[in-house]
Amino acid sequence: MPGKMDRSLLICAAIDLEGGQWFAGDWERVVASLKLGLAGDIRQGSVPSAGLAMRADAVPGTRSPRNLPLDLRPDESGAYTLFAGQIMERGDLARRLGIEVPESDAALYASACRILGEVCDDAVVGEYAAIRWCPDRREVRLARSPLNAPPLHVWRSGSRLIAASLPRSIFAAGVPMRIDADRVADVALFNLGDGTKSYYRGLARVACGTVQRHTPDGQQEHGFWDLHRLKPVRFADSRDYVAAASEQLDRAVAANLEGIGKPAISLSGGVDSQSVAGSLLAQLPPGGRLRSYTAVPVEDWLPDPDPRMDYDESQSVKRLAKQYPALEPHFVNAGEAAFGQDLDALMLLGSWPSFNEMNMHWVHAIHRRAANDGCDALFTGDFGDAAFSYDGMAAYPTWLRQRRWAHLLKELRASRDPRGFARRAVSLAVWPHVPFTWRRRIDEWRGVHISPFATWCPLDPRNEAVARAVERADDAGHDTGIYQSADAVASQASMIRSALSEGPELMLALRLLHGMPTREPLAFRPLFELCASMPVELFMRDGTSRWLARQVAAMRIPRDVAECERVGVQSADFIGRLRRDGSGMLETIERIAPRSIASHLFDLQRVRSDIEDALDPSGTRPYRWLRYLCNVPRGLALARFVQFAEGRNDG
């Protein structure tokens, strides 16, 4: 590696496992595919039987990114390494390896691979995707870190292989861009269990916490990280758990603060982002400031008040600002943003759809404001639900399974569930043990089952591909009825599936669109693993859900905020946006070609009907909150993505 280089945001390798140069004629187009979006210079070059390229994780300002030579030399094992993302606590890892701290994360990762062998990824704390090519052994090693990892896509045909951060680099090499309707249907049903699947036929992904090896003889894959394999953590006293989680939260924030001069945070009224903010503020240097950005609704578009919901979380943020004078709160409602106005840009940059388009107006607004204000990282608290702030609802069936009768009865009595004790006991402790498919059939027999196609899922159940998707979900044990799991680990794993499956490409596209890096301390592996390994009663205690997170938060933020149990709804004003932008949404449906996969896969007539219901000036049509909030924006976003990909089909 030449001198000190910026961290890489994008990486790409085209490799011939038989020693040829099949990619030579397309290599310039592959390199050019890295140029879109706001990032740093591109470095590219050739090594034996491979073309390698990377783009720096830096914002170039007003000038265009330069195309520079990549002087990449093999390490002592003869391998060339491309590395996207970052290694945290680099000094600790270097000491463990017995080496000086290298100038680049790629060199540090290469040393870990060489010295530690196959267990190297267990020792590396960070968020990364890596490509290692060893021409002497004709072997490619691909790896991704367990949580919040940058994406890594793979195409292979015989001895030809391309691995890249984004699919568009693979398409630039002449690989056809063809939509996989089965994958689109699985995602629309939230069946996200297989992290190797792609939206494109012929492409695959390296799943988080996984290593792939490619040789001329074939491919091998193994997962080095699994929530189900974590060793239980046990302390003598509940205060010890709280102290350990608090210590690891501060460690996570410190690791993510490394190299950051002007941090910002996307701040809500919940315990997750507020706890991160409290730790950040405590670690700022003297005179340091923290800018926060909070989504607030357009007041005229709000539904009727609901005591269980918090539509506007600005008051919680203002209370935190009173406690910390170094906090500079800013509030954005993105009232001027039209539905889906940045969707085409995201699809172009990420080759991937938006998963929660109902919230993207304020996500874009916050990223844009933070970038314009000169911040160099935007902290979030998005990974809390699965570990740090797990709600603990699986505790009741767990105590039943463990036959801890006295504890179960005590907690059932303390529960804030308004139902009578007998119904509460059956619903919270017994019902989760019934298999998902049985629960659905029982509810259908009772006449209380609500089909996902009648509420949140925009697919057309009459389509054969959708029927197959439902069968795959049932075979995989995937719950399409939003039922509570009886197993805490299974429940936690399901909570991070969308973040692991759909989040990486979207976050990378946002980074390229706005130039704003993000940091997620609650995905810091030591903190996440610690919390996920704790007994379930640390999360449900004396009828209080998220008990552990509330205890840690109370050390940092106002107690009334830490104890608040209202649910924050950042898209509460979506019905107003729907009514304002509904005519444009209807035009989007009209523009979807009749022969498009989207026109058959999605029930666009139902989506159209929901939009027309919202636009009905008489107000006599039924009000369907879930369908407005989930069915309409997700259906339109996925349909637009399918048509986008079909319009760019190279095959």
N, C-alpha and C positions, 0 to 999 in steps of 0.2 A: 504493500500500500504506500502511496506517495504522501509523505508528510501527514499532517492532521487533516482529516476530512470530516465533513458534516455527517451526521447520521443519515442513513438512507431511508427514504419514504417508500420508494418503489424499487423492485428488483425484477429482473427477467433473465432467464437463461434458455437458449436454444441449443440442444445437445444431440450429437449423433453417437449412440452407444456402440456403433460398429466402426467408428473412426473416420467417418466421412465428413462432408460439409453440406448436407442437404439444404440447410437454411440460408446459405450464402446469398442467393438471389433475392430473398425476402428480408434480409437482416436490416436494411435501412428503414423499411416500413415498420419493423418491430421496434426499432429505437425511436422512431418518430411517434409511436403510440404512447410513449412515456411523456411527451411534451405537453399534453393538455393539462390545464389547471395551474393553480398557484403553488409552485414548489421551486426547488433550487436547480442547479445545473445537472446535466446528464453526463455521465461518464460511461463509455462503452469501449469494448475491445474484443479481440479474439485470443483464445487459448486453444490448446490442442483439442480439436473436435467439438468446440463449443464457442458460441457467442455469448458474452456476458454484458449486462448493462444495469445501471442503477441511477436513480435520481435522488438528489440530496434533499433531506428534510429541512428545507429553508425556504423562505419567501423571497423571491428575487427582487421585489420592488417594482420599478417601472420598466426595467430592461427584460428582454426575452431570455429564457434560460439558454445557456451555451451548451454545445455538444463538444465535450472534451474527451481526450483519450483516457482510458482506464489502464493504468499500469499495475495490474494485479498479478502478484507472484504467488506460487504455491507455498504452503507451509511445509513444515518438516515431514509431514506424512504424504506430501505430494498432491494435496487437495487445494482447490480454489474455493473461496467462501464468499457468498453474497449474503448480506444480513440486513433485514428491514426491521425497524423498531428500536428498542432500547434495552440494554441491560442495566439493572439497578444495583446499587451497592457494589460497584465495580471493584473497589479496593478490597472488600472482603473476599470476593471471588478470586481475585488475583493472588491474595495471600494463601488461600486454600490450595491454589494450583502451584504455589511456590515460584511465581514469576513476577516481574515488574508489571505495573499496570500498562497495558498497550494503549496506543493512541486512538484506536477505533474499537467499537463493539464487535465488528467482524473479526478482528484479530483476536480479541479476548474469547469469543465464542469458538473460534478455530482451535485455540489453545485448550479450551475445556474439552472439546471433542477428542483432541489428540491425547491428552493426559488422562482423562477419565473414561474414555471409550463410550460404551452405550449408555452409561448412567449419567452422562454429562448434563442432560436436560433436567435431571433431578436437582442438580446443584446450581443451576442458573436461575436467578430471580429476575424476571423481566417480562416484557411483552414483545414478542418477536416472531418472525418467520425467517427461515434460513435455507439456503441452497448450497450444498457442497458437492463439487464435481471432482472426482479423482480419475483422470484419464488413464493412469497406469493400470488401475483395476477396472476401468470402464464401469464405474459405479456412481450413481447420483444418490445423495442423501438429502431428504427434504424433512423439515421439522417445523412445528409451531408450538409455542408455549401454551400452557393450559387455559389461561383466562385472558380475555380482552386482547387476543393476538391479532396482528395484521393478517389479512387473507393471503392464501397461496393457492393458486389454481394450476391444474396439471392437464396436459393433453399428451397422449402417447399413441403412436401407431408404429408397431414393429420396433425398430431401433431409433425412431425419431421421437424426441421428447421436447416439450416446452413447459417450463415452470415459470409462473409470473404472478405478480401481485394482483393483477386485474385481467379479466378475460379478454379485454380489447387488444392486449399485446399478443395473445394467442391467435385471435382473428386476423391480426395484421400479418401473420405468417401464412395466410391463405387457408386456415381452417374454417370451414363453413360455420356460420352463426345460425344455429337452428334451435328453436325453443323446445324444451322437454315439457309437454303438457302435463305429464304425471307429476313432475316436481312442482309445477305451479299449483296444481290441485292439492298436493300434500301441504304446501306452505299455507294455502288459503284455509286449510283445516287445522292449522297449527301443528301438524305432524312433522316435527323438526328434529326427530331423534337421530337421523343419519347425517352427520356433519360432513360427509364426503360428497353429498349430492350437489349437483349444479343445476341451474335453470337451463343449461345448454346441453344438447345431446353430444356425446363424445368427450365432454370435459368432466373433470372431477375436482375435488378440493382435498387438501390435507386438513384433516379435522384437528381441532384444538387438542393439545396434549398428545400428539401423535407423531411418529417418525415413519416415513416411507423410504424404502430403498429400491432403486431401479438398477437392474443389470441387463445385459443382453438376454439372459435366461428368463427374466420375468420381474415380478414386483413382490416385495414383502412389506408388511405393515404391522406395527405394534403400537398400542397405546401405553404411554408411560405415566398417565395420570387419570384417575377415576375417583369421583366422589365416594363411591362405594368401597374403595380400598383404603380410605384414610383411617389411621389408627385413632381410636377414641382418646379424647383428652379428659382426664379426671383430676380434679383438685379437691381439697378437703372442705372448702367453704365457698359459698356463692360469691363472697367478696373477692376471692382469688380469681374467679373467672372474669369478673368485671375489671379487676386490675390488669389482668393479662390482655383482655380485649382492648382496654384503653391504651396500654403500652404499645400494642401492635398497630393501633390506629395512628398514633403519633409517628411510629416508625414508617408506616405506609405513606403518610403525608410528607415526611422528610425525604424519603426516597424519591417521591414524585416531584418534589421541589428542586431537586438537584439541577443546577444550570438555569433555573427560571428566575428572571429578574423582576417581572411585573405580572404576577398571577392574577387570575380572575376566577370566578366560580359561578356556575349556573345554580342558583339558589332557590329552593322552594321552602315551604313551611314544615316539611317532614323532618324526621330525626336524622335521616341519612346525610343529605347535603348540609344540614345545619351542623351536624357533628363534624363533618369534614371542614366546614368553614371555621368552627371553633378551634380545631387543631391548627389549621392554617394561620389563623390570626395569632395564636400563641407562639408560632414559630417564625413570624415575620421579623426581619432585622429592625433595630431601632429606627423609628420614623417610617417604617414600611406601611403600605396601604394595600387593602384588598378590595377590588371592585367586584360587586355582585350584580348579577342580572337575573331578574325574576319575571316570569310570565304572569301577566295579569289579564283578566278578561275585559272585553268591551262590555261595559255595565248594561247597556241597553239590550244586549243580546242574551242575558242570563235567564235560565229557567227559574221557576218558583223556588224559594229557599227550601233547603232540606237540612235539618239539624245534623244529619250524619255526614254531610258533605261540606267541604271548604272550597268555594269557587274562587275566592281571591285570597291568596296567601301572603299578601303584602304586609299585613299587620304583624305576622310572625317574624318577617324579615326586619321590620322596623323595630320590634322588641329586641332582636339580636343586635341591631345597630346601636341601640341605647347602651347595651352591655359592652360593646366593643367600638370605641370611637374611631378605630382604624378601618372599620368597614364602611365602604362607600356604596350604598345600595342604588341600583338603577332598575326601573320597571318598564317593561315592554309589553304592549298588547297586540302589536302587529296588525292593528285594525285595518291598515291599508293593503295588507297582503291578500291577493286573490288566491283562491284554492288552487294548489298545484302549480303556482307560477314558477317555481324553481325545479319542478319535477323533471323536466326534459334535460336540464343541465346535470342533475344528479345521475340520471340514467346514462347520459353520454360519458360522464367522468368515471362512473363506477361500473358500467355495464350491468347494473343491478337495480331492482325496484325499491321503492320506498315502502317500508313495512307498516308504518303508523302515520299515514299522511294527514290524519286528523290533527296531529300535533306539530306538523312540520313548519307551520307558519311562524310559531314562536321559536322553534329550534333555529331556523335560519336567521331570524331577527337577532337572537342572542349571539350567535356566532359572528354575524356581521358587525354588531355593535362592539363586541370585544376586539375584533380585528381592527376596526376603525379607531378604537381608543388606544391602540398600541400595545395591548396585552400580548404576552408571549406564550400563554397556556391558559386553557379554560378547564378548571377542575369540575368534576361532576360527582354525583353520589348514586349512580344508576345500578350498581351491582349489590346494593345492600339487602334486598328482599330475600336472596337465596342463602345468606349466611349471617352477616352482621346484624341485620334487623329482621330475620326470619320471624314470621308471625306465630309459629309454634302450634298451628291448628292440628298437626298430626300427633300432638302430645296425647290427646284423649284416646285415640285408638291404640297408641303405643302403650299407655298405662294399662289398658284393657288386656292387650296381648301379654304383657308382663305380669298380669294378675296382681297389680298393685291396687287392690280394691280400695283401701282406706284413702290413699292419695287421690285416686280417681274420683271418689265421692266428694272429697274435700274440694277439688278443683271444679267439679260440676256444679256444686253449690255456689262457688264463688264466681262462676261464669256470668257474664253480662248478657248472655243469650236470653231474650224475653220469653221464650217458650216455657211451658211447664216442665218440671223436673224430668218426668218420664220421657217426654218427647225430646227434651234436650239431651238426655243420656243416649237415647237411641240414635239421634241424628249426629251427635258429635263423636261418640265412642264406638257404636256398633256399625252403623251404616257405612262408614269408610272401608270396612273389611269386606263388603260385598263387591265382587268384580264389577268394573265399569259397565260392561255390556249387560250384566244382570240388572244393575241399577237402572239403566236406560229402559230395559224391557219392563221392569216393575213400574217405573214412572209412566211409561206408555199405557200400561194396564190400568193404572190409577187415574189416567187422564191429566197428569200434571207435567208430563215431559214436554219441553219446548225444543223443537228441532233447531239446530244451529242454522239451518237454511231459512228459518223463519225469523231469525234475529241477527246474528253477527256475521254469518258466512255468506259471501256473495256468489258462491258457486251454484250451478244449476244441477240439482240432484237427478234430473232426467238424463244427463249426459253420461255415456258409458265410462269415460275417463274419471268422472267424479264418483261413480259407483265403485270403480276399482280403488279409488283413493280411500273411500269409506272402509272397504274391506282391508286395505293395508293398515289403516289406523286401528281397526279391531284386532288384526293379527299381531300388531306390535304392542297391543295393550294401551294404545293411546286414547286418552279420554277426550271425546268431543262434546261432553256434556258439562264440562267445568265442575266435576265432582272433586271432593276433597280426597286426597290419598291417605292411606293408612300408614304409610311409611315416610318418615321425615326426610330421609336421604332422597327417596324418589321424588318427593314433593319439591325439595330444594333443586334437584337436578332439572326438573321440568321448568323451574323458574328462570334458569339461565340458558335454556335452549334457544330462545329467540335471540338473546344477546350473542351467543356463540355462533348461531347459524346465520342470522340475517344482519347482525350489527356491524361486523368488521368492514364489509364492502361499503355500507352506508356511511360509516364514520370516516372511511378513507375518502369517499366522494365529497363529504362535507369539508374535510381538510383541504382538498384540492380546489373546492369552489370558493371558500372564504379565506383560506390561508391560516386558519386558527387551529393549532395543535390542541388536543384534549388530554387530560390526565384523570384517571379513575382510581383513586386510592383504595376503594372498597373492593377492587379486583386484585389488589396486591396479594400475591399468593400466600405468604405466611399468615396474614390477617384472615384471609378467606378460609384457609385450611383450619386455622385455630377455631374459628367460630363454627364451621361446619362439623367439627369433630366433638363439639360439646354436647352434653345430655340435653334432650329436648325440653326438660323442665326449666332450662335457663331462658327459654323463649316464651313459655306460657307459665305464668306464676301468679297465684292468688287472683286468677281471673283476668290478669293483665297480659295482653299479647305484646310481642316484641320487647319483652321485659329486659333482656340484656342490653339492647340498643338504648332503651330509655334510661337505664342506669348510667351507661357511658355518656349519653348525651347530657344528662343532668349535671355532669361535671363541667360542661362547656357552654351550655346554652340556657336560656330562661326555663325554669322548671315547668311552667305551664305549657310551654311549647313542647318540651320533652314528653309530657304526660298527655298531650292532646291525642284523642283517638278518632277525630274526624278524618275523612279521606279527602286528600287534595285532588281536585279534578281540573287539570290544566287546560282541558278542551271544553269546559262547561259552556262556552259561548259559541260552540260549533253550529248550533241550530241557526243563529243569526248569520253566520258566514254562509251556511247552506242556502238560506233564503236570499241573501244578497247575490251569491255566485251561482245559484241554481240554474239560471238560463245557460250559462257557460258550460256547466256540467252536462246539461242535456245536449248541447252541441257536441261535446266530447263523445257522447254515446252515438250520436248520429254519424260521427266521422269514423267510427270503427267499422272496418270493411266487413260485409256479410260473410266473406270466406275466411276471415281471420279466426284463428284458434280462440281468441277472446270472445267472439260473438257466440260461440257454442259452449265454451267452458263456463262462462259466467252467465247468470240469470240477469241480463242487462235490462229486461223488461221490469223485473222486480226493483232493480236499482232506480230505473226511471220512475216507477210508481212511487217510490219513497221520496224522491226529489219533488215530484208533483204534489205529494201530500204536504210536504213542508211549505211549498209555494202557494197552497190553497188559501186564497184571501179570506174565505168564509170561516176558516178554522173548524169546519165540520168534519174533516177527515181525521182518522185516528192518529194519535201522537205516539210514535214508536221511537223511543230514545235510543235503544241499542242499535236499531237498524240505521238511524240517522248517523250515529256516532261511529259505528264500526262497518256496517254493510256498505254504505255509500262511499266513503273515502277509500276504503281498502279495495272495493270492487273497481272503482275508477282507476286507482293507481296501478293495480295489477293488470287491468285491461290495457291501459296506456303502455305499460312496459312490454306486454306481449306484442302489441302492434308496433312499438318502437323496434323490437328485435326482428320482427318479420319484415319491416321496411328496410332493414340493413342486412337482410339475408344474402350472404355471398354465394350460397350453394345453388 
